[in-house]
């Protein structure tokens, strides 16, 4: 009986993790009993953990080299919540959201017991964003969405999928396409039957990332491509210089030769860095820079919050609550985040929280990079994981992506760096 439990329960946990990953793009669509799939998947996930613990009572926590960094992030969240001068309930909710993603990443690293488990997780990590991308592609082509999402000069709208916001949706795709790319490339290398459907899915992901018209998303994608070329080495690494030159030329004025709204959108990218700090009434008279000025003011508000409490921050989830205390020049309405994940984390969790987050990013990236020394599939996976980490990290310079359960997907992707070498080594030793 114990042997049967040992064989079945890891599969149950794998299914629970996969449901949680697949639920990320579902959001509030296809509601069940008035709850989103992410909420229901969280309940299923917690129940699966409780049942597994009750039947097995594990004495030793499975080893994972990123566990200490994950615990450091949770500790920073707890300290910042206890120190917060604002509502501590917001901190509890942030601990729940961050803790869920950290737990998923850890379980993906230590849970798979066979190659089949890894294949199932990878399949969900690829198919869920491809399905979301197909939905967003149709949505954009049919012009579905609020007027604010309309792409000038076309009948299209900015792709936002089920996420509801183009920038956040682009962040979700940036956390997915590098893995889809390397899996597709591996499929072509091995002549797998699914290689062409995966190729089509990859193309759709690229198209919706373009149609999101998210400048931060585009920047993150370029950074991800650059990282993948560097990790690939050889001739590919030399091509990284070409990517850098192209990006520099585009932002130096080359955007003018790009036709249509894409060129115009790229032309406004510099406004993110050069927006004047002017009053809202004045900005309303200049619609060409209004959005950039608003982003700059939200960014400045985050910096001001950090200055109020630089060590432990104002409290997780307290950005909007604290915003009126630092707003000025008529910009009284908070957009919920500072348009920069690192500024927001520093504002809400202080330098301790920011340092813990950066350490986790570094440890995860280092482990993924180390995979390049393994077998060919692990090497391909290393390229994809490094691309994912860098693409999301670069995108977070312009957007706060720790929302809408999005970190769960990225955490699961990066967790593969722990699962694949362990499973491969175990099967080779049989």
C-alpha positions in Angstrom: 0.0 0.0 0.0 2.8 2.4 0.9 4.4 1.6 -2.5 1.2 2.4 -4.3 0.9 5.7 -2.4 4.5 6.6 -3.2 3.8 6.0 -6.9 0.5 7.8 -7.1 0.8 10.8 -4.9 3.6 12.6 -6.6 1.4 12.3 -9.7 -1.4 13.9 -7.9 0.8 16.8 -6.8 2.2 17.1 -10.4 -1.4 17.4 -11.6 -2.2 20.0 -9.0 0.8 22.0 -10.0 -0.1 21.7 -13.7 -3.7 22.9 -13.0 -2.3 25.9 -11.1 0.0 26.7 -14.1 -2.8 26.3 -16.6 -5.1 28.4 -14.6 -2.8 31.5 -14.8 -4.1 32.6 -18.3 -7.7 31.7 -17.5 -8.0 34.5 -14.9 -11.7 35.5 -14.6 -12.8 33.7 -17.8 -14.7 30.4 -17.5 -15.6 31.1 -13.9 -16.6 28.1 -11.7 -19.0 28.7 -8.8 -18.2 32.4 -8.9 -14.5 31.8 -8.5 -11.6 32.2 -11.0 -9.6 29.1 -12.0 -6.6 30.5 -10.3 -8.5 30.6 -7.0 -9.9 27.1 -7.4 -6.5 25.8 -8.5 -4.9 27.3 -5.3 -7.4 25.4 -3.2 -6.8 22.1 -5.1 -3.1 22.7 -4.8 -3.2 23.3 -1.0 -5.4 20.2 -0.5 -3.0 18.1 -2.5 -0.1 19.3 -0.3 -2.1 18.5 2.9 -3.1 15.0 1.8 0.5 14.3 0.7 1.9 15.5 4.0 -0.7 13.6 6.1 0.0 10.3 4.4 3.8 10.5 4.1 4.8 12.8 6.9 8.2 13.6 5.3 10.9 14.2 7.9 13.6 15.5 5.5 12.8 18.5 3.2 13.9 17.6 -0.4 17.1 19.5 -1.2 17.0 22.4 -3.6 19.8 24.9 -4.0 17.4 27.8 -4.3 15.4 27.0 -1.2 17.4 29.3 1.1 16.8 32.2 -1.4 13.1 31.5 -1.5 12.9 31.5 2.3 14.8 34.8 2.4 12.2 36.4 0.1 9.4 35.1 2.4 11.3 36.4 5.5 11.7 39.8 3.9 7.9 39.9 3.2 7.1 39.0 6.8 9.4 41.6 8.2 8.1 44.3 5.9 4.5 43.4 6.8 5.2 43.5 10.5 6.9 46.9 10.1 4.2 48.4 7.9 2.6 51.6 9.0 -0.3 50.8 6.7 -2.8 48.0 6.6 -1.1 44.7 7.5 -3.8 42.8 5.7 -2.3 43.9 2.4 0.9 42.3 3.5 -0.8 39.0 4.3 -2.2 38.9 0.8 1.2 39.6 -0.7 2.8 36.8 1.4 0.1 34.4 0.1 0.7 35.4 -3.6 4.5 35.4 -3.4 4.6 32.3 -1.3 2.4 30.4 -3.8 4.7 31.2 -6.7 7.8 30.4 -4.6 6.3 27.0 -3.5 5.4 26.1 -7.1 8.9 26.8 -8.3 10.4 24.7 -5.5 8.0 21.8 -6.1 8.7 21.8 -9.9 12.4 21.4 -9.0 12.0 18.6 -6.5 8.7 16.9 -7.3 9.1 15.1 -10.7 10.1 11.5 -10.3 10.3 10.5 -13.9 10.8 11.9 -17.4 7.1 11.6 -17.9 6.5 14.1 -15.0 8.9 16.5 -16.6 7.3 16.2 -20.0 3.8 16.8 -18.6 4.9 20.0 -16.8 6.8 21.2 -19.9 3.7 20.5 -22.0 1.5 22.6 -19.8 4.1 25.4 -19.6 4.0 25.5 -23.4 0.3 24.9 -24.2 -1.2 27.2 -21.7 0.5 30.4 -23.1 -0.1 29.2 -26.7 -3.8 28.9 -26.0 -3.8 32.4 -24.4 -1.9 33.7 -27.4 -4.4 32.3 -29.9 -7.2 33.9 -27.9 -5.4 37.3 -27.8 -4.6 37.1 -31.5 -8.2 36.7 -32.5 -9.2 39.4 -29.9 -6.7 41.9 -31.5 -7.6 41.2 -35.1 -11.3 41.6 -34.4 -10.7 44.9 -32.5 -12.2 43.6 -29.2 -11.4 45.7 -26.2 -11.8 49.2 -24.8 -11.2 52.2 -27.0 -8.0 53.0 -25.1 -6.5 49.8 -26.5 -7.2 50.7 -30.1 -4.1 50.8 -32.4 -4.1 54.0 -34.3 -4.6 53.7 -38.1 -5.8 50.1 -37.9 -8.9 48.2 -36.9 -6.9 46.3 -34.3 -6.6 46.5 -30.6 -3.6 45.9 -28.4 -3.4 42.2 -27.5 -4.2 41.7 -23.8 -5.7 38.2 -23.8 -7.5 37.0 -20.7 -5.0 39.1 -18.5 -6.9 42.3 -19.4 -3.8 44.6 -19.6 -1.5 44.6 -22.6 1.7 45.2 -20.6 0.9 42.4 -18.1 -0.1 40.1 -20.9 3.2 40.8 -22.7 5.0 40.0 -19.4 3.2 36.6 -19.4 4.3 35.9 -23.0 7.8 36.9 -22.2 7.8 34.3 -19.4 6.7 31.7 -21.9 8.1 32.1 -25.4 11.8 31.2 -24.7 10.8 27.8 -23.4 8.4 27.3 -26.3 11.2 28.3 -28.7 13.7 25.7 -27.4 11.1 23.0 -27.2 10.1 23.7 -30.8 13.7 23.7 -31.9 14.2 20.4 -30.1 11.1 19.0 -31.9 12.6 19.9 -35.3 15.9 18.4 -34.3 14.3 15.1 -33.3 11.7 15.2 -36.1 8.9 15.0 -33.5 5.3 14.8 -34.9 4.3 17.9 -32.9 7.0 20.2 -34.2 4.8 22.0 -36.7 1.9 22.7 -34.4 4.5 24.0 -31.9 6.0 26.2 -34.6 2.6 27.7 -35.3 2.1 28.3 -31.6 5.5 30.0 -31.4 4.7 32.3 -34.3 1.3 33.3 -32.7 3.1 34.1 -29.4 5.5 36.3 -31.3 2.7 38.1 -33.1 0.7 38.8 -30.0 3.8 40.1 -28.2 4.1 42.5 -31.1 0.4 43.4 -31.1 0.5 44.0 -27.3 2.3 47.3 -28.3 4.1 47.0 -24.9 7.4 48.9 -25.2 8.6 47.2 -22.0 7.5 43.8 -23.5 9.5 44.5 -26.7 12.5 45.5 -24.7 12.2 42.4 -22.5 11.9 40.2 -25.6 15.1 41.8 -27.1 16.9 41.2 -23.9 15.7 37.6 -23.8 16.9 37.0 -27.4 20.3 38.5 -26.5 20.7 36.3 -23.5 19.8 33.1 -25.4 22.3 33.9 -28.1 25.0 34.5 -25.5 24.3 31.2 -23.7 24.2 29.3 -27.0 27.8 30.3 -27.6 29.7 29.9 -30.9 28.4 31.7 -33.9 25.2 32.4 -32.1 27.1 34.5 -29.5 28.5 36.6 -32.3 25.0 37.3 -33.5 24.3 38.9 -30.2 26.4 41.8 -31.3 24.1 42.2 -34.3 21.0 42.3 -32.1 22.7 45.0 -29.9 23.5 47.1 -33.0 20.0 46.8 -34.4 18.4 47.8 -31.1 20.8 50.8 -30.8 20.1 51.9 -34.4 16.3 51.6 -33.9 16.3 53.7 -30.8 18.8 56.2 -32.3 16.3 57.1 -35.0 15.9 54.0 -37.1 12.3 53.8 -35.9 11.4 56.5 -38.5 11.9 54.0 -41.3 9.6 51.4 -39.8 6.2 51.9 -41.3 2.9 52.1 -39.5 2.0 52.4 -35.9 4.9 50.1 -34.8 7.5 52.7 -35.8 5.5 55.5 -34.1 5.3 53.4 -30.9 9.0 52.8 -30.9 9.6 56.5 -31.4 7.9 57.2 -28.1 10.0 54.8 -26.2 12.6 57.5 -25.2 9.8 59.4 -23.5 9.8 56.7 -20.7 13.2 58.1 -19.7 12.9 61.8 -20.7 9.3 62.6 -19.6 9.1 66.0 -17.9 7.8 66.2 -14.3 4.9 68.6 -15.1 1.5 69.1 -13.5 -1.4 66.9 -14.6 -3.4 69.9 -16.0 -0.4 70.8 -18.2 0.1 67.2 -19.3 -3.5 66.9 -20.4 -2.8 69.6 -22.9 0.0 67.5 -24.4 -1.6 64.1 -25.2 1.6 63.0 -27.0 3.5 62.8 -23.7 0.6 62.4 -21.2 1.1 58.6 -20.7 4.9 59.0 -20.3 4.5 61.7 -17.7 2.0 59.7 -15.8 4.4 56.7 -15.7 7.2 59.0 -14.5 5.0 60.3 -11.7 4.1 56.8 -10.6 7.8 55.9 -10.6 8.7 59.0 -8.6 6.0 58.1 -6.1 7.6 54.7 -5.6 11.0 56.3 -5.0 9.5 58.7 -2.4 7.9 55.8 -0.6 11.2 54.1 -0.4 12.8 57.2 1.0 10.2 57.2 3.8 11.3 53.7 5.0 14.4 52.5 3.1 15.2 49.4 5.2 11.9 47.6 5.5 9.6 49.6 3.2 6.1 50.9 3.7 4.6 47.4 3.6 3.8 44.8 0.9 0.8 45.7 -1.1 0.6 49.3 0.3 1.6 51.3 -2.8 -1.9 52.5 -3.5 -2.7 53.1 0.1 0.5 55.2 0.6 0.3 57.0 -2.8 -1.8 60.0 -1.7 0.9 60.9 0.9 3.6 61.3 -1.8 1.6 62.5 -4.9 2.0 66.0 -6.2 1.3 68.3 -9.2 -2.2 67.0 -9.4 -1.4 63.4 -10.0 -3.6 62.1 -7.2 -4.7 58.8 -8.8 -2.6 55.7 -8.2 -2.3 53.2 -11.0 -1.5 50.5 -8.5 2.2 50.2 -9.2 5.4 52.2 -9.9 5.8 50.9 -13.5 9.1 49.3 -12.3 9.2 46.1 -10.3 12.5 46.9 -8.5 11.3 50.4 -7.4 8.0 48.9 -6.2 9.7 46.1 -4.3 12.1 48.6 -2.7 9.2 50.9 -1.8 7.1 48.2 -0.2 9.8 45.9 1.2 12.8 48.1 1.5 16.4 47.3 0.6 16.1 44.0 2.5 13.2 42.8 0.3 14.9 44.1 -2.9 18.2 42.4 -2.1 16.4 39.1 -1.3 14.5 39.3 -4.6 17.7 40.0 -6.6 19.5 37.2 -4.9 16.7 34.8 -5.9 16.9 36.0 -9.5 20.7 35.5 -9.5 20.6 32.0 -7.9 17.9 30.9 -10.3 19.7 32.3 -13.3 23.0 30.7 -12.2 21.4 27.3 -11.9 19.8 27.6 -15.3 23.1 28.6 -16.8 24.9 25.6 -15.3 22.6 23.3 -17.3 24.5 24.1 -20.5 27.3 21.7 -19.4 24.9 18.7 -19.4 23.4 16.6 -22.2 22.0 18.2 -25.4 18.4 18.6 -24.2 19.5 20.1 -20.9 21.7 22.5 -22.9 18.8 23.5 -25.0 16.7 24.0 -21.8 19.4 26.2 -20.3 19.2 28.5 -23.3 15.4 28.8 -22.9 15.5 29.3 -19.1 18.2 32.0 -19.3 16.1 33.7 -22.0 13.1 33.6 -19.7 14.8 34.9 -16.7 16.4 37.8 -18.6 13.3 38.7 -20.6 11.2 39.0 -17.5 13.8 40.8 -15.5 14.3 43.3 -18.3 10.6 43.8 -18.7 10.2 44.4 -15.0 12.3 47.6 -15.5 9.1 49.0 -17.0 6.3 47.0 -15.4 5.4 45.4 -12.1 4.7 41.8 -13.1 4.1 40.3 -9.6 0.3 40.4 -10.2 -2.5 38.2 -11.5 -0.7 35.0 -10.5 1.8 35.7 -13.3 4.8 34.8 -11.2 3.6 31.2 -10.9 4.4 30.5 -14.6 7.9 32.0 -14.4 8.6 30.2 -11.2 7.6 26.9 -12.7 9.7 27.5 -15.8 12.8 28.3 -13.7 12.1 25.3 -11.5 12.8 23.0 -14.4 16.5 23.7 -13.9 16.4 21.6 -10.8 14.1 18.8 -12.1 15.7 17.9 -15.4 19.3 17.1 -14.3 18.0 15.2 -11.3 15.5 13.1 -13.3 18.0 12.4 -16.1 20.7 11.4 -13.6 18.3 9.0 -11.8 17.2 7.3 -15.0 20.8 6.9 -16.2 21.6 5.2 -12.9 18.8 2.6 -13.2 
